Amino acid sequence: MTDTSTLREPLLAAAQTLKLELSDAQIDKLLAYLGLIQKWNKVYNLTAVRDPRAMLTQHLVDSLSLVPALRRHAAGRPLRLMDVGSGGGLPGVVLAICDPTLDVTCVDAVAKKASFIKQVAAELGLANLHGEHSRVEQLKAPAFDLITSRAFASLLDFTALTRSHLKPGAIWLAMKGQHPADELAALPADLDVFHVEQLQVPGLEAQRCLIWIRPKTEG
Ligand SMILES: C[S@@+](CC[C@H](N)C(=O)[O-])C[C@H]1O[C@@H](n2cnc3c(N)ncnc32)[C@H](O)[C@@H]1O
């Protein structure tokens, strides 16, 4: 596996800034995951970011910024989560590592990316991580408590394509850059955007926010 030991200190510092408690084993797994992305990037075409330090900040720490909010919401409940358009597993793999009570399915339309997730699950011993090769609109799977996405689609497409996969009472969590006013305005009236949360990503100047949505009829 690629040596990621020089990234341990910056990762620990980022976790501390996010006030995120992570065990040594979780830090080890996050670094090992980064090592697997670096090792297999050319084969699986996972990310355009090549520099390991940039990968740490732009992908791993960016995904980690979602974890405090998710822990607050899950409060230790064993929830089923789908990360749609997960690509190389962002944020799905990071969530599976940081919260073992979540059962995480990473769905992607590209077979190689779903294979990479299965490989990560096997190599890191993550029994709560699954890779599914499917367009999400054709996915056959039991319903989920939470559906996340990062750099996947507009809020309208994200919610429309995945609505049939929500359990009663389930919610969507969309990771976005700048506050997406136009995308929010395009959502149908039967959806409730019940929280828009600013995220601070240590080391990133860019704006980030998290959009919490649920169906009004099932809220
Ligand atoms: C820009 S990438 C983002 C990957 C990852 N979430 C990230 O933040 O790095 C978008 C991903 O969505 C996948 N995708 C696009 N349309 C899809 C669909 N209808 N169902 C499942 N995956 C899809 C693509 O194959 C691609 O891997």
The ligand as an SDF file (V2000), in Angstrom:
LIG
                    3D

 27 29  0  0  0  0  0  0  0  0999 V2000
  -18.2560   13.9220  -10.0650 C   0  0  0  0  0  0  0  0  0  0  0  0
  -18.3500   12.2680   -9.5440 S   0  0  0  0  0  0  0  0  0  0  0  0
  -18.3790   12.4720   -7.7900 C   0  0  0  0  0  0  0  0  0  0  0  0
  -17.8090   11.2700   -7.0790 C   0  0  0  0  0  0  0  0  0  0  0  0
  -17.7350   11.4080   -5.5590 C   0  0  0  0  0  0  0  0  0  0  0  0
  -19.0340   11.5440   -4.9520 N   0  0  0  0  0  0  0  0  0  0  0  0
  -16.8270   12.5370   -5.1550 C   0  0  0  0  0  0  0  0  0  0  0  0
  -17.2910   13.4720   -4.4950 O   0  0  0  0  0  0  0  0  0  0  0  0
  -15.6300   12.4880   -5.4800 O   0  0  0  0  0  0  0  0  0  0  0  0
  -20.0320   11.7770   -9.9110 C   0  0  0  0  0  0  0  0  0  0  0  0
  -20.2570   10.2880   -9.9300 C   0  0  0  0  0  0  0  0  0  0  0  0
  -21.6370   10.0270  -10.1360 O   0  0  0  0  0  0  0  0  0  0  0  0
  -21.7550    8.8600  -10.9250 C   0  0  0  0  0  0  0  0  0  0  0  0
  -23.1020    8.8870  -11.5320 N   0  0  0  0  0  0  0  0  0  0  0  0
  -23.5740    9.7510  -12.4570 C   0  0  0  0  0  0  0  0  0  0  0  0
  -24.8800    9.4860  -12.7250 N   0  0  0  0  0  0  0  0  0  0  0  0
  -25.2360    8.4180  -11.9520 C   0  0  0  0  0  0  0  0  0  0  0  0
  -26.4390    7.6840  -11.7620 C   0  0  0  0  0  0  0  0  0  0  0  0
  -27.5610    7.9800  -12.4380 N   0  0  0  0  0  0  0  0  0  0  0  0
  -26.4490    6.6630  -10.8650 N   0  0  0  0  0  0  0  0  0  0  0  0
  -25.3210    6.3520  -10.1740 C   0  0  0  0  0  0  0  0  0  0  0  0
  -24.1550    7.0230  -10.3170 N   0  0  0  0  0  0  0  0  0  0  0  0
  -24.0890    8.0330  -11.1880 C   0  0  0  0  0  0  0  0  0  0  0  0
  -20.5960    8.9610  -11.9040 C   0  0  0  0  0  0  0  0  0  0  0  0
  -20.2370    7.7080  -12.4490 O   0  0  0  0  0  0  0  0  0  0  0  0
  -19.4950    9.5580  -11.0200 C   0  0  0  0  0  0  0  0  0  0  0  0
  -18.6850    8.5510  -10.4440 O   0  0  0  0  0  0  0  0  0  0  0  0
  1  2  1  0
  2  3  1  0
  2 10  1  0
  3  4  1  0
  4  5  1  0
  5  6  1  0
  5  7  1  0
  7  8  2  0
  7  9  1  0
 10 11  1  0
 11 12  1  0
 11 26  1  0
 12 13  1  0
 13 14  1  0
 13 24  1  0
 14 15  1  0
 14 23  1  0
 15 16  2  0
 16 17  1  0
 17 18  1  0
 17 23  2  0
 18 19  1  0
 18 20  2  0
 20 21  1  0
 21 22  2  0
 22 23  1  0
 24 25  1  0
 24 26  1  0
 26 27  1  0
M  CHG  2   2   1   9  -1
M  END
$$$$
